[in-house]
Amino acid sequence: MAASLPVLVSDTPGTLEETQVRAMFDRIAGLYDLMNTVMTAGLHHAWRRRAADLAAVGPGDRALDVATGTGDLALELYGRVTPGGSVVASDFSERMLELARAKASARPRPHDGDDGGDPHLRFETANALSLPYEDDEFDAATVGFGARNFSDLGRGLQEMARVVRPGGRVVVLEMTTPQRPPLSTFFRIWFDRAVPVLGRLAGDPEAYDYLPSSVRRFPGPSELAAVMSRAGLQEIRYILTAGGIIALHVGVVAGAQDGAHEATAGAAEP
């Protein structure tokens, strides 16, 4: 486990070098699930289920979950593609992947293979900006709470679109900054004050100072939709839920003869 602390590398809050982000997630991996549950009152599971729904995969399909962390979204996808399908979950934090593999092996599911694992659910080390997969290899690709850590958001989304077949979907689940009170007031108090305190209690204040900063500098829903369009996606739509704190974006990979058409209609949910 890396011992170095994350240090801001520019004057832009929430920006870290790639190696620092990896080191940070290696360090906080053991507390990651607990902190997610505390910070979201357990609602992050429901949001991941919704993201898996938007991926629109079914039995026999192939799905990729990028920046999988401890694997919750990958497991949601896996439940939809079986029987006959497969899920690849990638992350550049090996410690996160270790916990994801342990979580997957503890769940009741078909096992085969010499190592007792399931070859249809794989956890692999990969950089989101240079995915080691073929063009059109998957029917859908997702990223849950990881896109704001891409050092180059446009390139990361282009890579996700590249590895998904034409007509397949790319789904981005991410936190966003609500613009209207009372949620905007609550968000500011919670993320600017409470989350750093939780980080200090967890023993890694730098990581949980980074979190609210990374959310604030991430593009808003319509801006993210525009980035997805430039990455080669079309029929883009997004849903705001949890009072505007959570945004789910989905876009369809353009065909070989199609252009990327921007469609940024949004819907709000409770």
N, C-alpha and C positions, 0 to 999 in steps of 0.2 A: 504494500500500500504506500502510495506516494506521501511524503511528509510535507512537501512544500504547500504553502498557503496560496489561494488564488489572489492575484493582484491585478487591479484594473490596468489595462494596457493602453488606454487612451482616455481622453476627457469625456467619452460617452459612457454614462452609467450603464451597468449591466453588460459590459463587453469584456470578455476574457479571451486570452489565447486558447487555442484548441487543447494544448497540453495541460493548461490549468483547469479547464472544464473537466477533462478526463480525470485529473487528480482529485478534483473536488468530489466528483461522483463516486470515485473509488472510496474516498474517505467516509462519505455519508451513507453509503449503500446499506449498512446494517440498520440505520434508523429511517431509511427512506419510506418504507411502507407505513410505519407508525406515524411519521410526521405528515404524510399525505392524509392519513385518516383524521388526525387531529385538525389539520388546517382546513379540511373540507367537510368535517363532520360526517365522514364516511361516504359522501356523495360521489367521490371520484369513480367508484365502481359503476354507478349508474351512467355517468358520462361516458365511460369507456364502452359500456354496452351500447349506448346510442351511436358511438363512433363505429363500432362493429356493424351495427345495423345499416349505417350509411354506406359502408363498403359494399353492401349488396352481394356478398359471396354466399355460395351454397355448397352442398356436397359435391366433391370432386374438383373444386376450385383450388387455386394456388394463391396464397396471400403472403405479403411481406409486411412486417411491423418494424419500422425504423426507430432507432433510439428507444428500444423496448424497455429499458430500465429493468425492473424485476419481473417483467413479463405479463402483467395483467391483461393488457389489450391483446397480446398475442394469444393468450389462452381463450379470450372471448372469440377471437377469429377462429381458433382451432375448433371450438364447439360448433361452429357454423359450417366448416368445410368437410367435416367428417360425416359419413365415411367416404374414403376415396380421395380426399384432398390433402393439402399440405400447407404448413405455415413455416416460414423462416422468420426468425426474430433476430435482429441485429442491433449491436450497440458497440461503442468503442471503450466502454468500461468493463473490463473483465470481471471485476468484483460484482458488478450488477448482474452480469450474465451468470455467474456462479449461483447467486441467489435465485435467479429466474429458473435455472435448471432444477434446483432443489424444490422450488415451488411446484414446478410442473410434474416432477417425479412423485410428489406427495399427493397429487390429485388422481382419483380413479379414472383410468382411461386405458385403452388397449396398449400393451407394450409388446414390442418385439425387437429383435436385434440382439447381438451378442452381449451388449453392455446393459441390457435391461431397459434401454431407452426406446423412444418411438422415432423412427426415421422420418415420420411425417410431421414432426415438430422439432425444428432444429434451432438452437441458439448459437449465433456465430458472431465473432468479432468483425466489425466492419465500420468504416468511416462513411457517414451519411453523404459526404460531399464527393465520394468516389466509390459507389457501391460495386461490389465484385460480382455482379449478376449480369446476365445477358439482356439485350433489348427484348421487350415484350415477354419476359419470362413469367410474369405474374398477372393474375386477374384483378388484383387490387393491392394498393399499398397504403399504409396508415402511419401516422405519427401522433402520439399522445403526450402532450406536455414536453415535447422535445424540440420542436421547431425553433423555439426562441433561443435554443443553445447552438443552432447552426451558425458557424462563423460567417457563412455566406448563404442567406436564406434562399435567394433565387436559384443558386446552384444546387442546393439540397433538394428543392422542389423539382428542378429539372431532372435530377437523377431519379427521383421517385417516379416521375412521369415516364422517363426513358425505359424503366424496367417493367412497366405495366403495358399490357397489350392495348391497341386501339379499342376504344369502347369501354375499357376498364376504368376503375375509379381510384382517385387519390383523396384521402381523407386527412384533415388536419384538425386535431382537438387541442385547443390552447386556451389559456387564460387571457382575458382582455380587460382593459380598464373601463369600467362603467362611467358614463358621462353625466348622468343625472342623479341628483339626490333622491332618496336617502342612501342608495347603494354606493354612489361615488364617495360619500362621506364615510360610510362603513368600510369601504375598500381601503381608503387612505389610512384610516385608523388601524385597521387590521394588518395591512401589509407594511406600513411604515413604522408601526410601533410594536404590535403583538408578535408578528413573525420574527423580527430580529431578537426579541426576548426569548422566544422558543428556541431559536438557534443557539443562543448563549447557554440555555439550559441543556440543549443537546450536545454542547461542547464544540460547536463549529459555527461561531457567529459570522465568519466571513461568508460561508456558503449561504446563509439565510439573510444576509445583507444583499447578496447578489440576486436572490430570487425576486424581491419586489422591483429592483432596478431593471432586471431583464424583462419583466412584464411591462413596465412603463415604456421601455424603448421599443417594444415589439409593435409592428404595424397594427392599426385598428382593423376591424372586420372588412370594411370596403377596400382599404389599402392592401390587406392580405389577399383578397380576391383578385385584385389587379396583378399582384406578383404571381399568383397561380396562373392567371391568364397568360402572362408573358412566359411562363414555364412550359406552355404547350397544352394547357387544360382549357376545356370549354364547358358550357352548361354549368357554370359555377354558381353555387348558392351557399348561403350560410344561415345558421340558426343560432340565435342568442338565447341562452337559458341561464338559470340561477340568477335572475335579475340583471342579466347583462354582464356577468363576471366570466361566463364560459361561452366560447364561440366554437361551433363545429362547422367547418368548411368542407365541401365536397365538390370535386370537379371530375370531368370525364376526359380521358386521354383522347386527343384528336387523332383521326385516322391519317393515313399517309397523304391523302389528297385534301385534308381539311386544314383550315386555318384555326388559330386559337381565337375564339369569340368570347369577349368579356360579358359575363352576366352576373351581376353582383347583387341580385335581389336577396334581401335578408328577411328572416322571420324571427319573431320574438316569442319566447315561451316563458312560463313562470319559472 
